[in-house]
Amino acid sequence: MDNQLNKWFGNSDENFEATENQPIIPQIEIFAKSNDIELPEGWKVLLAKSVKTQLLKDKAQVDDSAIKTWASLFERVSKD
């Protein structure tokens, strides 16, 4: 995801690097604000689509813990 964000933040002097175990959205918003970058309307959806495309294109490896976390989340959401 960092690579996708850095494409958006191309005019920034520094690259965005996410801090693990911290919510990502506030990190992105703080970075953009501190670098005078205006995020486009719907940026979260655009970013999600971009990351999905990149994952499918590169056939990126997703670690087992991430898969288990998402599977657990989807199970809880679909029980209702």
C-alpha positions as CSV (number, residue, x, y, z in Angstrom):
1,M,0.0,0.0,0.0
2,D,2.8,2.4,0.8
3,N,3.9,2.3,-2.9
4,Q,0.4,3.2,-4.0
5,L,0.3,6.1,-1.6
6,N,3.7,7.4,-2.6
7,K,2.4,7.6,-6.2
8,W,-0.3,9.9,-5.0
9,F,2.2,11.8,-2.8
10,G,4.7,12.1,-5.6
11,N,5.2,15.8,-5.0
12,S,6.2,15.2,-1.3
13,D,9.8,15.4,-0.3
14,E,9.4,12.3,1.9
15,N,7.8,8.9,1.4
16,F,4.8,7.7,3.4
17,E,5.7,4.9,5.7
18,A,2.9,3.4,7.8
19,T,3.4,2.6,11.5
20,E,2.4,-1.0,12.2
21,N,-0.4,-1.7,14.7
22,Q,-1.8,1.8,14.2
23,P,-4.9,2.8,12.3
24,I,-3.8,3.6,8.8
25,I,-6.4,6.2,7.8
26,P,-5.3,8.8,10.4
27,Q,-1.7,8.2,9.4
28,I,-2.5,8.9,5.8
29,E,-4.5,12.0,6.6
30,I,-1.8,13.4,8.9
31,F,0.9,12.8,6.3
32,A,-1.1,14.5,3.6
33,K,-1.9,17.5,5.8
34,S,1.6,17.9,7.0
35,N,2.9,17.8,3.3
36,D,0.1,20.2,2.0
37,I,-1.4,17.4,-0.1
38,E,-5.1,17.4,-0.8
39,L,-6.6,13.9,-0.9
40,P,-9.1,13.5,-3.7
41,E,-12.8,12.9,-2.9
42,G,-13.3,9.2,-2.4
43,W,-9.6,8.6,-1.8
44,K,-10.2,5.6,0.5
45,V,-12.1,3.7,-2.2
46,L,-9.6,4.7,-4.9
47,L,-6.7,3.5,-2.7
48,A,-8.5,0.2,-1.9
49,K,-9.0,-0.5,-5.6
50,S,-5.5,0.4,-6.4
51,V,-4.1,-1.9,-3.8
52,K,-6.3,-4.7,-4.9
53,T,-5.2,-4.3,-8.5
54,Q,-1.6,-4.3,-7.4
55,L,-2.0,-7.4,-5.3
56,L,-3.7,-9.3,-8.1
57,K,-1.2,-8.1,-10.7
58,D,1.9,-9.0,-8.6
59,K,0.3,-12.1,-7.0
60,A,1.6,-10.7,-3.8
61,Q,2.0,-12.9,-0.8
62,V,-0.3,-12.2,2.1
63,D,0.8,-13.7,5.3
64,D,-1.3,-16.3,7.1
65,S,-2.1,-14.1,10.1
66,A,-3.6,-11.4,7.9
67,I,-5.8,-14.1,6.1
68,K,-6.9,-15.5,9.5
69,T,-7.8,-12.0,10.8
70,W,-9.9,-11.2,7.7
71,A,-11.6,-14.6,7.7
72,S,-12.5,-14.1,11.3
73,L,-13.9,-10.6,10.6
74,F,-16.0,-11.9,7.7
75,E,-17.3,-14.8,9.8
76,R,-18.5,-12.4,12.5
77,V,-20.0,-10.0,10.1
78,S,-21.9,-12.7,8.1
79,K,-23.4,-14.4,11.2
80,D,-26.2,-11.8,11.5
